[in-house]
Amino acid sequence: MLKVKILISILLLVGLLAVMPIYAQTPAEPPSNYNEPDAGTEKNPYLISNIANLRWLQADIMLWNKGSYFLQTSDIDATETKSWHNGRGFNPIGRYLIDDMYDHPFIGQYDGGNHIIRNLFFDGEKFHWDYSGYIAMFSSIERASIVNVNLENITIIVSDVYISSTGLIGGAWDSSIINCSVSGSISNANIMESYPNSVSGLVGSAINTRIEGCYSTIEIESIGKIGSSGGLILGMRNSTLKNSFFYGKINVTSDNQRIGGLVGGATNSTIENSYVSSKSAFNEGMAGLVGTMENSTIRNSFFDVEATGVTSLFNEIVGENNVMENNFGLPTSEMKQASTYTEYGWDFTRIWDIDEDINEGYPYLRNTPPPFVSDYDNPIKPLINSIVYPNPVRGEDVTIKWVAHHNNDRMYSVETNIGVMSDIIIIYNIRGQLVKRSREFETRDGENVFVWDRKNEMGHEVASGVYFYQVKVYNETYTGRMVLLK
């Protein structure tokens, strides 16, 4: 009888495990160059190459305030963070710990290399008893530089009155945040409306901090009231925001005036050349650009009145030293015209660009991966059957690799309009126009390797932007996408 009960228990356990999502929990692992004498310096930054290295960084408090340098060298899938720390998820880097009553900000530089970290997960309900502050990848930074970091499909769940949330950085002091982006969702279920928390899409509090070339497409949903909210930044003091945009969703309820499409509240700060659109209409009480501004300047910035459903630039002005220059709420059609922006000095040569197939026709930043790329009318669609590196490409040659196909030691051939030949590689721009066609590649260890010098068929160097490549083999086609930067 006992054996039967044990057998039934085992079967029930197996059945339970079969229906439960299972995520591996990769142990923390120092970077490959950790033991080198100059590791962590500007010349030899710690290399964050995988989820194990990222876990090492979020776990080692002693690393955070040394002024070290970190460089992300590849995309990282962080799906497994959903099972970390008993379901709490990713522990923010740089944070205040209740057990020792000290703030441990991140001091140094983290360069994301314009790679992507996908599927970071945070469950704020489980943070309360040993943590206070913002939920974000970096909860607290000071005298730091966060550059080229792109978070994709981040998930943050908040239901604790003491915790606020944002996508990338909670509190920033005396820092720089350059060329960064965040997409995903924040679900805020505030259970005590008399003590509301706050949410924002990119940065929480920015003090003496410079933010440039950043965007967020995060979707913020709140059940119950929140304190304040901003599409990009919750609050700025003595800080600057430039060449940035929010194209997300803010569904919140609040009695606070500090609710803005770009910034909740700005004090002694400057906002320039930035815009707001939306995936859905904002709530009543939202301002198109800034909730409350005090002794601040906003110039050459715009918001989409049709997409957001709001008409006011701001909710409240405090003091007499505020400056508002060339800021407008515009219809969608004008928001998707480059002339709208160049008329007021926006740089569409080095910083911005506009294309109907990218970012749904709104301006996008050249130095960050575009948030939306349409496949409509493109000759190919990106797959994952081949490899291109580096990606994004920064002023250097591009290497494209794919599996070599042989049949009786002979290369498969493909019939093209210029005859029978071996594998052929074709590169297109975002409009589907031919840029480069070649069959000059090497075969190494079972892989074909093509090195592109970034020049077109006429021998001219191509401009920055999104490009697609297509490798045609006998009976199949490999395709992919790359981003070229100057």
C-alpha positions as CSV (number, residue, x, y, z in Angstrom):
1,M,0.0,0.0,0.0
2,L,2.8,2.4,0.9
3,K,4.5,1.7,-2.4
4,V,1.3,2.5,-4.3
5,K,1.0,5.8,-2.4
6,I,4.6,6.7,-3.3
7,L,4.0,5.8,-6.9
8,I,0.9,7.9,-7.0
9,S,2.8,10.9,-5.5
10,I,5.5,10.5,-8.0
11,L,3.0,10.5,-10.9
12,L,1.2,13.5,-9.5
13,L,4.6,15.4,-9.2
14,V,5.6,14.4,-12.7
15,G,2.2,15.6,-14.0
16,L,2.5,18.9,-12.2
17,L,6.0,19.5,-13.6
18,A,4.7,18.7,-17.1
19,V,2.3,21.6,-17.1
20,M,4.5,24.1,-15.3
21,P,6.8,26.4,-17.3
22,I,10.4,25.4,-16.6
23,Y,13.2,27.8,-16.8
24,A,16.8,26.9,-16.3
25,Q,18.6,29.0,-13.7
26,T,22.1,29.7,-15.0
27,P,24.6,30.2,-12.2
28,A,26.6,33.4,-12.0
29,E,29.8,33.4,-14.0
30,P,32.5,36.1,-14.2
31,P,33.4,37.4,-17.6
32,S,36.0,35.6,-19.7
33,N,38.6,38.4,-19.0
34,Y,37.9,38.7,-15.3
35,N,41.3,37.5,-14.2
36,E,43.3,39.7,-16.5
37,P,45.3,42.4,-14.6
38,D,43.6,45.3,-16.2
39,A,40.1,43.9,-16.5
40,G,37.4,46.3,-15.7
41,T,39.3,49.3,-17.0
42,E,38.4,51.6,-19.9
43,K,40.9,49.8,-22.1
44,N,39.8,46.3,-21.1
45,P,36.2,46.4,-19.8
46,Y,34.5,43.4,-18.3
47,L,32.9,41.5,-21.1
48,I,29.2,40.8,-20.5
49,S,28.6,38.1,-23.1
50,N,25.7,35.9,-21.8
51,I,23.1,35.6,-19.1
52,A,25.6,34.0,-16.7
53,N,27.8,37.2,-16.9
54,L,24.7,39.4,-16.3
55,R,23.7,37.4,-13.3
56,W,27.2,37.8,-11.9
57,L,26.9,41.6,-12.3
58,Q,23.5,41.8,-10.6
59,A,24.7,39.6,-7.7
60,D,28.0,41.1,-6.8
61,I,27.4,44.3,-4.8
62,M,31.2,44.9,-4.4
63,L,31.4,45.5,-8.2
64,W,29.0,48.4,-8.3
65,N,30.8,51.3,-6.8
66,K,34.3,50.7,-8.1
67,G,34.0,52.8,-11.2
68,S,34.6,49.8,-13.4
69,Y,33.8,49.5,-17.1
70,F,31.5,46.9,-18.6
71,L,30.9,46.1,-22.3
72,Q,28.1,43.9,-23.6
73,T,29.3,41.8,-26.5
74,S,26.2,40.0,-27.7
75,D,22.4,39.9,-27.4
76,I,21.2,38.2,-24.2
77,D,17.9,36.3,-23.7
78,A,16.9,36.8,-20.1
79,T,13.7,34.8,-20.2
80,E,14.9,32.6,-17.3
81,T,15.0,35.6,-14.9
82,K,11.3,34.8,-14.3
83,S,12.4,32.0,-12.1
84,W,15.3,33.7,-10.3
85,H,15.1,34.5,-6.6
86,N,12.0,32.4,-6.0
87,G,10.1,34.1,-8.7
88,R,11.1,37.7,-7.8
89,G,13.0,37.9,-11.0
90,F,16.0,40.1,-11.8
91,N,17.6,41.9,-8.8
92,P,18.3,45.5,-9.9
93,I,21.9,46.5,-10.3
94,G,22.8,49.3,-7.8
95,R,20.2,49.4,-5.1
96,Y,19.3,50.3,-1.5
97,L,19.3,47.2,0.7
98,I,17.3,47.3,3.9
99,D,19.4,44.7,5.7
100,D,22.5,47.0,5.8
101,M,20.7,50.3,5.5
102,Y,23.0,51.6,2.7
103,D,22.6,52.7,-0.8
104,H,24.8,50.8,-3.2
105,P,24.7,52.8,-6.5
106,F,26.3,51.7,-9.7
107,I,29.3,53.9,-10.4
108,G,31.1,53.3,-13.7
109,Q,30.2,52.6,-17.3
110,Y,28.0,50.0,-18.8
111,D,28.1,50.0,-22.6
112,G,25.5,47.7,-24.1
113,G,27.3,47.7,-27.5
114,N,23.9,48.4,-29.1
115,H,23.0,44.8,-28.4
116,I,19.7,43.7,-26.9
117,I,18.7,42.2,-23.6
118,R,15.4,40.5,-24.0
119,N,12.7,39.4,-21.6
120,L,14.0,40.7,-18.3
121,F,11.4,40.0,-15.6
122,F,10.7,41.7,-12.2
123,D,7.9,40.9,-9.7
124,G,7.8,43.9,-7.3
125,E,5.3,42.2,-5.0
126,K,8.1,40.1,-3.7
127,F,10.7,42.8,-3.2
128,H,9.3,44.7,-0.2
129,W,10.9,43.0,2.8
130,D,14.6,43.4,1.8
131,Y,14.6,46.1,-0.9
132,S,13.4,49.7,-1.3
133,G,13.6,52.0,-4.2
134,Y,13.0,51.6,-7.9
135,I,12.5,48.4,-9.8
136,A,14.6,48.8,-13.0
137,M,17.7,47.1,-14.5
138,F,19.7,49.8,-12.7
139,S,17.9,50.9,-9.6
140,S,20.4,53.5,-8.6
141,I,23.4,55.0,-10.5
142,E,25.8,57.8,-9.6
143,R,28.7,59.3,-11.6
144,A,27.9,56.7,-14.1
145,S,27.6,56.3,-17.9
146,I,24.9,54.0,-19.3
147,V,25.2,53.9,-23.1
148,N,23.9,51.8,-26.0
149,V,21.7,49.6,-23.8
150,N,18.5,48.2,-25.4
151,L,15.9,46.4,-23.3
152,E,13.3,44.5,-25.3
153,N,10.1,43.1,-23.9
154,I,10.8,43.9,-20.3
155,T,8.1,42.9,-17.8
156,I,7.6,44.6,-14.4
157,I,4.8,43.8,-12.0
158,V,4.3,46.2,-9.1
159,S,1.7,46.0,-6.3
160,D,3.7,47.4,-3.4
161,V,3.1,50.9,-2.1
162,Y,6.8,51.5,-1.3
163,I,8.2,50.6,-4.7
164,S,8.2,52.6,-7.9
165,S,9.2,51.3,-11.3
166,T,10.8,52.3,-14.5
167,G,12.4,50.5,-17.4
168,L,16.1,51.1,-17.4
169,I,17.3,53.3,-14.5
170,G,15.6,54.3,-11.2
171,G,17.6,57.1,-9.7
172,A,20.4,58.8,-11.7
173,W,22.8,61.3,-10.1
174,D,25.6,63.1,-12.0
175,S,25.4,60.7,-14.8
176,S,25.0,60.3,-18.6
177,I,22.4,58.1,-20.3
178,I,23.0,57.9,-24.1
179,N,21.5,55.9,-27.0
180,C,19.3,53.6,-24.9
181,S,15.9,52.1,-25.4
182,V,13.2,50.2,-23.5
183,S,10.2,48.2,-24.7
184,G,7.8,46.0,-22.8
185,S,5.2,46.5,-20.0
186,I,4.7,47.8,-16.5
187,S,1.7,46.5,-14.6
188,N,1.0,48.6,-11.6
189,A,-1.7,47.4,-9.1
190,N,-1.5,49.8,-6.2
191,I,-3.4,48.5,-3.3
192,M,-3.1,51.6,-1.1
193,E,-4.4,54.7,-3.0
194,S,-3.5,57.0,-0.1
195,Y,0.2,56.2,-0.7
196,P,0.5,55.9,-4.4
197,N,3.8,54.8,-6.1
198,S,5.0,56.1,-9.5
199,V,6.0,54.7,-12.9
200,S,7.9,55.8,-16.0
201,G,9.2,54.3,-19.2
202,L,13.0,54.9,-19.1
203,V,14.3,56.8,-16.1
204,G,12.8,57.5,-12.7
205,S,14.6,60.5,-11.1
206,A,17.3,62.3,-13.0
207,I,19.5,64.8,-11.1
208,N,22.4,66.6,-12.7
209,T,22.1,64.0,-15.5
210,R,22.3,64.2,-19.3
211,I,19.9,62.0,-21.3
212,E,20.3,62.0,-25.1
213,G,19.3,59.7,-28.0
214,C,16.9,57.6,-26.0
215,Y,13.4,56.2,-26.5
216,S,10.8,54.1,-24.8
217,T,7.8,52.2,-26.3
218,I,6.8,50.7,-22.9
219,E,3.2,50.2,-22.1
220,I,2.1,51.3,-18.6
221,E,-1.1,49.9,-17.1
222,S,-2.2,50.9,-13.6
223,I,-5.1,49.6,-11.5
224,G,-5.7,52.2,-8.8
225,K,-4.1,55.6,-8.5
226,I,-0.4,56.3,-9.0
227,G,1.6,59.3,-7.7
228,S,3.1,60.6,-11.0
229,S,4.2,59.3,-14.3
230,G,6.2,60.1,-17.4
231,G,6.6,58.4,-20.7
232,L,10.4,58.7,-20.5
233,I,11.3,60.3,-17.2
234,L,9.4,60.6,-13.9
235,G,11.3,63.7,-12.7
236,M,14.2,65.9,-13.8
237,R,16.3,68.4,-11.7
238,N,19.2,70.3,-13.1
239,S,19.2,67.8,-16.1
240,T,18.9,67.8,-19.8
241,L,16.8,65.6,-22.2
242,K,17.6,65.9,-25.9
243,N,16.9,64.0,-29.1
244,S,14.6,61.4,-27.5
245,F,11.0,60.2,-27.9
246,F,8.2,58.2,-26.3
247,Y,6.0,56.0,-28.4
248,G,4.2,53.9,-25.8
249,K,1.0,53.7,-23.7
250,I,0.2,55.3,-20.4
251,N,-3.1,54.1,-18.8
252,V,-3.0,55.6,-15.3
253,T,-5.3,57.4,-12.9
254,S,-3.9,60.2,-10.8
255,D,-4.8,63.4,-9.0
256,N,-1.2,64.5,-9.4
257,Q,-0.3,67.2,-12.0
258,R,3.1,65.5,-12.6
259,I,1.8,63.3,-15.5
260,G,3.5,64.0,-18.9
261,G,4.0,62.2,-22.1
262,L,7.8,62.9,-21.9
263,V,8.4,63.9,-18.3
264,G,6.4,64.0,-15.1
265,G,8.1,67.0,-13.6
266,A,11.0,69.2,-14.7
267,T,12.9,71.6,-12.4
268,N,15.8,73.8,-13.5
269,S,16.0,71.5,-16.6
270,T,16.0,71.6,-20.4
271,I,14.1,69.5,-22.9
272,E,15.0,69.9,-26.6
273,N,14.2,68.2,-29.9
274,S,12.0,65.4,-28.5
275,Y,8.6,64.1,-29.3
276,V,5.7,62.0,-28.0
277,S,3.3,59.7,-29.8
278,S,1.2,56.8,-28.4
279,K,-0.1,53.3,-29.1
280,S,-3.4,54.4,-27.5
281,A,-5.0,57.6,-26.3
282,F,-3.6,59.0,-23.0
283,N,-5.9,59.4,-20.0
284,E,-7.6,62.6,-19.0
285,G,-5.2,64.8,-17.1
286,M,-2.1,63.8,-19.1
287,A,0.0,66.5,-20.6
288,G,1.5,66.0,-24.1
289,L,5.1,66.8,-23.0
290,V,5.5,67.7,-19.3
291,G,3.3,67.5,-16.3
292,T,4.8,70.2,-14.1
293,M,7.7,72.5,-15.1
294,E,9.6,74.9,-12.8
295,N,12.3,77.3,-14.0
296,S,12.8,75.0,-17.0
297,T,13.1,75.3,-20.8
298,I,11.3,73.3,-23.4
299,R,12.0,74.0,-27.1
300,N,11.5,72.4,-30.5
301,S,9.5,69.5,-29.2
302,F,6.2,68.0,-30.4
303,F,3.4,65.5,-29.6
304,D,0.8,63.8,-31.7
305,V,-2.6,65.2,-30.7
306,E,-4.5,62.5,-32.6
307,A,-2.6,59.5,-31.2
308,T,-2.4,60.8,-27.6
309,G,-5.8,62.4,-27.4
310,V,-4.5,65.3,-25.4
311,T,-4.1,69.0,-26.4
312,S,-2.0,70.6,-23.6
313,L,1.8,70.8,-23.6
314,F,1.9,70.9,-19.8
315,N,-0.3,70.7,-16.8
316,E,1.3,73.2,-14.5
317,I,3.9,76.0,-14.6
318,V,5.7,77.0,-11.4
319,G,7.7,80.2,-11.1
320,E,8.5,82.9,-13.7
321,N,11.7,81.6,-15.3
322,N,10.2,79.0,-17.6
323,V,10.9,79.2,-21.4
324,M,8.6,77.6,-24.0
325,E,9.9,77.9,-27.6
326,N,8.5,76.2,-30.7
327,N,6.6,73.4,-29.1
328,F,3.4,72.1,-30.7
329,G,0.7,69.5,-30.6
330,L,0.4,68.3,-34.2
331,P,-1.8,65.9,-36.3
332,T,-0.3,62.5,-37.2
333,S,0.3,63.4,-40.8
334,E,2.6,66.3,-39.8
335,M,4.4,64.2,-37.1
336,K,5.4,61.8,-40.0
337,Q,7.0,64.6,-42.2
338,A,10.7,65.3,-41.9
339,S,10.1,69.0,-42.7
340,T,8.2,69.4,-39.5
341,Y,11.4,68.8,-37.6
342,T,14.1,70.2,-39.8
343,E,12.3,73.5,-39.8
344,Y,13.2,73.8,-36.2
345,G,16.8,72.6,-36.5
346,W,16.6,68.8,-35.9
347,D,19.6,67.0,-37.3
348,F,18.3,64.5,-39.9
349,T,21.9,63.9,-41.2
350,R,23.6,62.4,-38.2
351,I,21.0,61.9,-35.4
352,W,17.5,61.4,-36.8
353,D,16.0,59.8,-39.9
354,I,12.5,59.1,-41.2
355,D,11.1,56.3,-43.3
356,E,7.6,55.0,-43.7
357,D,8.7,51.4,-43.1
358,I,10.5,52.2,-39.8
359,N,8.9,53.2,-36.5
360,E,5.6,53.3,-38.3
361,G,6.6,56.5,-40.1
362,Y,7.6,58.6,-37.1
363,P,11.2,59.8,-36.8
364,Y,13.7,57.2,-35.5
365,L,17.2,57.6,-34.0
366,R,20.0,56.4,-36.2
367,N,22.2,55.2,-33.3
368,T,19.6,52.9,-31.6
369,P,17.8,49.9,-33.1
370,P,14.5,51.1,-34.5
371,P,11.5,50.1,-32.5
372,F,9.4,48.9,-35.4
373,V,10.5,47.8,-38.9
374,S,7.8,46.8,-41.4
375,D,8.3,43.9,-43.7
376,Y,5.7,45.3,-46.1
377,D,7.1,45.6,-49.7
378,N,10.5,44.4,-48.6
379,P,11.9,41.6,-50.8
380,I,12.9,39.5,-47.8
381,K,12.1,39.0,-44.2
382,P,14.6,38.6,-41.4
383,L,15.2,35.1,-40.1
384,I,17.8,33.6,-37.8
385,N,19.4,31.1,-40.2
386,S,22.6,33.0,-40.6
387,I,24.9,35.2,-38.6
388,V,26.1,38.8,-39.2
389,Y,28.6,40.5,-36.9
390,P,29.3,43.0,-35.6
391,N,25.6,44.1,-35.4
392,P,25.1,47.0,-35.2
393,V,28.1,47.8,-37.4
394,R,30.1,50.9,-36.4
395,G,32.2,52.1,-39.2
396,E,33.9,48.8,-40.0
397,D,33.6,45.9,-42.4
398,V,30.7,43.5,-42.0
399,T,31.2,39.7,-41.7
400,I,28.3,37.5,-42.8
401,K,28.5,33.7,-42.3
402,W,26.2,30.8,-43.3
403,V,26.4,27.1,-43.4
404,A,28.2,25.7,-46.5
405,H,26.1,23.1,-48.5
406,H,27.9,20.4,-50.4
407,N,26.8,17.4,-52.4
408,N,29.5,14.9,-53.2
409,D,32.1,17.5,-52.4
410,R,30.5,19.9,-55.0
411,M,28.9,23.2,-54.1
412,Y,25.2,23.4,-54.8
413,S,24.4,25.9,-57.6
414,V,21.6,28.4,-58.2
415,E,20.3,29.6,-61.5
416,T,20.3,33.4,-61.7
417,N,19.9,36.0,-64.4
418,I,23.6,36.1,-64.8
419,G,24.3,32.4,-65.2
420,V,24.8,29.3,-63.0
421,M,27.0,29.9,-60.0
422,S,27.5,28.9,-56.4
423,D,25.9,30.6,-53.4
424,I,25.2,34.2,-54.0
425,I,24.7,37.0,-51.5
426,I,22.6,40.0,-52.1
427,I,22.2,43.1,-49.9
428,Y,19.2,45.5,-50.0
429,N,18.5,48.7,-48.3
430,I,15.3,49.3,-46.3
431,R,13.4,50.3,-49.4
432,G,14.2,47.0,-51.1
433,Q,16.7,48.5,-53.5
434,L,19.7,46.4,-54.5
435,V,22.9,47.6,-52.8
436,K,25.4,44.8,-53.4
437,R,25.5,41.4,-55.1
438,S,28.5,39.0,-54.7
439,R,29.6,35.4,-54.9
440,E,33.1,36.2,-53.6
441,F,33.4,34.5,-50.2
442,E,35.6,32.0,-48.4
443,T,34.7,28.6,-47.0
444,R,36.1,27.9,-43.5
445,D,35.3,24.9,-41.3
446,G,32.0,24.2,-43.0
447,E,30.9,27.8,-43.1
448,N,30.9,30.3,-46.0
449,V,32.2,33.8,-44.9
450,F,31.5,37.0,-46.8
451,V,33.2,40.3,-45.8
452,W,31.4,43.4,-46.9
453,D,33.3,46.7,-47.0
454,R,30.0,48.7,-46.7
455,K,30.3,49.8,-50.4
456,N,27.6,49.5,-53.0
457,E,27.8,48.2,-56.6
458,M,29.3,51.5,-57.7
459,G,32.0,51.4,-55.0
460,H,30.5,54.1,-52.9
461,E,30.2,53.7,-49.1
462,V,26.6,53.3,-48.1
463,A,24.8,55.5,-45.5
464,S,23.9,54.5,-42.0
465,G,20.6,52.7,-41.6
466,V,18.9,49.3,-41.7
467,Y,20.0,46.8,-44.4
468,F,18.8,43.3,-45.3
469,Y,21.0,40.5,-46.7
470,Q,19.8,37.4,-48.6
471,V,22.0,34.4,-49.3
472,K,20.6,32.2,-52.1
473,V,21.6,28.5,-52.0
474,Y,20.5,25.7,-54.3
475,N,17.1,25.0,-52.6
476,E,16.8,27.5,-49.8
477,T,17.4,31.1,-48.9
478,Y,19.0,32.6,-45.7
479,T,18.1,36.1,-44.8
480,G,18.8,38.6,-42.0
481,R,19.0,42.2,-40.9
482,M,21.8,44.5,-39.9
483,V,22.1,48.1,-38.7
484,L,24.9,50.2,-40.0
485,L,26.2,53.1,-38.0
486,K,28.9,55.7,-38.7
